[in-house]
Amino acid sequence: MERKVKIEHLIADGVRGLQPYVPGKPIEELERELGLRDTIKLASNENPLGPPASALAALRTRLDDLALYPDGSGYSLKLALGAHHRTDPDRITLGNGSNDLLVLLAEAFLTPGTSAVYDQYSFVVYRLAIQATGAEARVAPSNQADHAQPLSHDLDAMRALIDDTTRLVFISNPNNPTGTWCDKESLRRFVAGVPDETIVVIDEAYAEYVENDDYPCTIGWIDEFPNLVVTRTFSKIYGLAGLRVGYSVSRPDLAEVLNRVRQPFNVNSLAQHAARAALQDSGHVDRSRRMNAQGLGTLANGLTALGLTIIPSTGNFILVDMGRPAASFHAALLRAGIIVRPVANYGLPNHLRITVGLPEQNERLLSELKAIIATISSSKAASR
């Protein structure tokens, strides 16, 4: 007979009420559940073009080295990133995806009795990372629907929550799941106004997709603001989400602190080599950015034509208000073999987040959604 032990009282306070992160539904899982084929996934903001051919070639050359541990310092990748961003490699910390860096920052600087600030509709991992440490999460309300960027960061509201207990402020730019962004002047003014003892973390996971002259590349601000950390990832435009590799850029003393809590060999050797190759492939980045801009336009126009409200986006996804609880639309799209992301866990039960896909995937999504809306409208009319 299996022996059962009660462990709830042993769990750390911050972890006791923690709910695991729920990722986008995998294609294989949906097809297994519903017996579907030809499913498309527009849920997790992955690059539909996949990784560049150069990264795949780099992977093949390293398969014989799998019995060896990776370079724990990531020397060659950090050297390449330093050259790419025109900064010193000792300012770079590697992570198992940029998500890893967010958790490392929380582990390094947050304890019970301290606090961290983030926006109401920003990346859910900020909340999870803060809660696990036992620190206080301070949530700033987002800008309202009548703002030029609805649901965007209200930087003044965030600043008002900072006090002498605040160790971290998380800003997602562009923001996930809304696609909104902070402009150069507003964000610089905010960072300049934050006390030196509070670290500002700017999450730029989608930065490479942005086509906006007023969008700030904050890596260039680090000399001016020693309390600034910028995180980036290879999971989005570089198409390497399955390999999990990201990085942060900060002053060397702050990078050294992160390396104290970073797990040994946290970025595997295949990820390091593929990331180096992808970093050099500017053609793939340019193609991905162009296709994304076209796809964003197609989705924005198509969704608006269906009578839906969208949030203007600079990422590779778009947030759409379905005008009623989105769960029924999500379920109907799943039955049609299309996976999108419901965002009720962000406090947006009427919204779906839709990743920009290939042109034919975007058209399929719009066609299926049009049919679903017509069916729901007919059913509603018949029930009157």
Number of C-alpha atoms within 10 A of each C-alpha: 3 4 4 6 6 6 7 9 8 8 10 12 15 18 15 13 11 13 8 9 9 8 9 15 16 14 17 12 11 18 16 10 8 12 11 16 13 10 18 21 24 25 22 21 27 22 23 21 15 16 24 23 14 17 23 16 13 19 18 12 11 13 11 8 11 11 7 8 11 18 16 14 15 21 14 14 22 21 16 17 22 17 12 11 12 11 17 16 20 17 20 28 25 30 29 20 25 25 21 22 26 22 20 21 23 22 17 16 20 24 18 14 10 19 25 28 25 28 27 21 24 27 19 17 15 22 21 20 24 29 24 21 21 18 22 20 20 19 17 21 17 21 19 13 11 8 11 10 20 16 23 27 27 18 21 11 16 22 17 10 16 19 15 10 15 23 23 25 25 21 25 29 28 28 26 24 26 29 24 24 26 21 15 15 11 12 19 15 11 15 22 12 10 17 16 14 14 21 23 24 24 23 26 22 26 24 23 21 21 20 13 10 8 12 18 21 14 20 20 14 16 17 11 9 19 17 21 24 26 25 27 25 29 26 24 24 31 26 24 25 21 12 19 21 26 26 24 25 28 27 18 16 11 20 19 16 15 24 17 11 13 21 14 13 16 19 23 19 22 21 25 25 21 27 30 20 21 25 19 16 17 12 11 21 20 14 12 23 20 14 19 26 17 14 23 24 14 17 24 20 13 19 21 13 12 14 13 14 16 21 18 20 22 25 31 30 27 25 25 22 19 20 12 11 16 20 18 12 21 19 15 17 17 20 16 20 22 23 26 24 23 23 19 14 10 14 10 16 17 17 27 25 23 25 27 29 27 18 15 10 18 20 16 16 23 18 12 16 21 16 12 17 16 13 12 13 11 11 11 10 9 8 6 5
